[in-house]
């Protein structure tokens, strides 16, 4: 099994923003979030509102950001009252974020399980990150990103349910058709 970091580096190298359909998809996602993203957006928004009652600016880390449309929508809603750092292992992914979002965020490249965060964050969030790693690596990621929180900060993570019939079926079909780009995901190994 290939660890999540290498899988995502290969994934973003294989995808090109020059591909017309990808550009179209990215533009649509900048306008409309999918239902999974909407849930995350609502949860983070409520925590931002709480944070803004205490501070002038809320500092946020998108851990394992991927192409982060949630961050884009948060920035549209809250503007300069929030500061968001997009963190990913893939240089290609970060470069795509820079092109799409034209400098709206701070960008950091590194291994999330061992990166030494110099800033402390009011909110750390990730979506669909943890399941790409072994249990041991998951513990390191959660511990490391949790340590980057300010006292009283929020850690928000949303991940696909390993027993979800739709998720398992989609993964099986995609693997059969050789369209599954993401490598093995530990949460699924016992389910397949």
Secondary structure in CASP SS format (residue, H / E / C, confidence):
PFRMAT SS
TARGET T0000
AUTHOR 0000-0000-0000
METHOD secondary structure of the structure
MODEL  1
X C 1.00
X C 1.00
X C 1.00
X H 1.00
X H 1.00
X H 1.00
X H 1.00
X H 1.00
X H 1.00
X H 1.00
X H 1.00
X H 1.00
X H 1.00
X H 1.00
X C 1.00
X C 1.00
X C 1.00
X C 1.00
X C 1.00
X H 1.00
X H 1.00
X H 1.00
X H 1.00
X H 1.00
X H 1.00
X H 1.00
X H 1.00
X H 1.00
X H 1.00
X H 1.00
X H 1.00
X C 1.00
X C 1.00
X C 1.00
X H 1.00
X H 1.00
X H 1.00
X H 1.00
X H 1.00
X H 1.00
X H 1.00
X H 1.00
X H 1.00
X H 1.00
X H 1.00
X H 1.00
X H 1.00
X H 1.00
X H 1.00
X H 1.00
X H 1.00
X H 1.00
X H 1.00
X H 1.00
X C 1.00
X C 1.00
X C 1.00
X E 1.00
X E 1.00
X E 1.00
X E 1.00
X E 1.00
X E 1.00
X C 1.00
X C 1.00
X C 1.00
X C 1.00
X C 1.00
X H 1.00
X H 1.00
X H 1.00
X H 1.00
X H 1.00
X H 1.00
X H 1.00
X H 1.00
X H 1.00
X H 1.00
X H 1.00
X H 1.00
X H 1.00
X E 1.00
X E 1.00
X E 1.00
X E 1.00
X E 1.00
X E 1.00
X E 1.00
X C 1.00
X C 1.00
X H 1.00
X H 1.00
X H 1.00
X H 1.00
X H 1.00
X H 1.00
X H 1.00
X H 1.00
X H 1.00
X H 1.00
X H 1.00
X C 1.00
X C 1.00
X C 1.00
X C 1.00
X E 1.00
X E 1.00
X E 1.00
X E 1.00
X C 1.00
X C 1.00
X C 1.00
X C 1.00
X C 1.00
X C 1.00
X C 1.00
X C 1.00
X C 1.00
X C 1.00
X C 1.00
X E 1.00
X E 1.00
X E 1.00
X E 1.00
X E 1.00
X E 1.00
X E 1.00
X C 1.00
X C 1.00
X H 1.00
X H 1.00
X H 1.00
X C 1.00
X C 1.00
X H 1.00
X H 1.00
X H 1.00
X H 1.00
X H 1.00
X H 1.00
X H 1.00
X H 1.00
X H 1.00
X H 1.00
X H 1.00
X H 1.00
X H 1.00
X C 1.00
X E 1.00
X E 1.00
X E 1.00
X E 1.00
X E 1.00
X E 1.00
X E 1.00
X E 1.00
X E 1.00
X E 1.00
X C 1.00
X C 1.00
X C 1.00
X C 1.00
X C 1.00
X C 1.00
X H 1.00
X H 1.00
X H 1.00
X H 1.00
X H 1.00
X H 1.00
X H 1.00
X H 1.00
X H 1.00
X H 1.00
X H 1.00
X H 1.00
X C 1.00
X C 1.00
X C 1.00
X C 1.00
X C 1.00
X C 1.00
X C 1.00
X C 1.00
X C 1.00
X H 1.00
X H 1.00
X H 1.00
X C 1.00
X C 1.00
X C 1.00
X C 1.00
END
